[in-house]
């Protein structure tokens, strides 16, 4: 589990880490993003917080979500 700082909201810190992984190519276009549960376990956060992070990354255009399937790196299903 990655330790998060207390001086900044956890969701912002985790969103920043995931954004960095996307921008660095660690998470490649078309590849599924870890699930809300997996994000929660890795960072020690609640599933609802993970959901907020995914929504923020989606709003930034870094990921897209396919209902009932998951979230993927890229700007839309055409990237998959």
N, C-alpha and C positions, 0 to 999 in steps of 0.2 A: 504494500500500500504506500502510495506517495504521500508524504507529509505536506499539508497545506498551511500557509501562513494565516495567522489570526487577524492581521490588519487589513484584509481585503476579502470581499465575499467569495465563498468557496466556488460558487458557480462561475464567477468571472475568471478565477485562477484556472479551473479545469477547462473552461472554454478556450482560454489562452494556450494551454498545453496541447489540446486537441487541434487547435488552429495551426500551431507550430508544426505538429506532426503532419498535417495535411500539406502545408506550404513547403515543408522540407522533402516531401515525397515519401515519407514513411508510410502514410496512408495514400495509396495511389488512386487516381480517377477510376470510378466504376467498382471499386472494392467496398464491401460493406463496412460501415463504421461499427465499432463494438456496440452491443446492445445496451440499453439503459441499465440492465442488471449488471453487466460486465463493467460498465463505467463506474457504477456505484461501488462495486467490490474493489476495483483498482484504486479508487480515490477515497473510499470510506465515506461516501455521501449517499443520501436517500435517492430512491428511484425518481421521485418527483423533481429533485434537483437535477438529475441527469436528463430528465425530459426537458427541463428549462434550457439546459445547455444545448441539446440537440435543436431545439426551436431557435435559439440564438444563431447557431451555425447555419441553419437553413435560411434564416432571414438575411444573413450575410452573403448567401449564395454559394457557400462552400460545400454544402451537401444538399441532397434531395431525399425525400422519403417516399417510398412506395407502400401504401397502406397494406397491412397484413403481411408485409415481407421484411421491411427494414429501411434503414437509412444508408445512403451510399455517398462516397466522395464524388463531387462533380456538380454541375449546375442543373442537371435534369436527366430524365431517363435516357435521352438520346446519347448521353455520355457513357452509358453502361456498355 
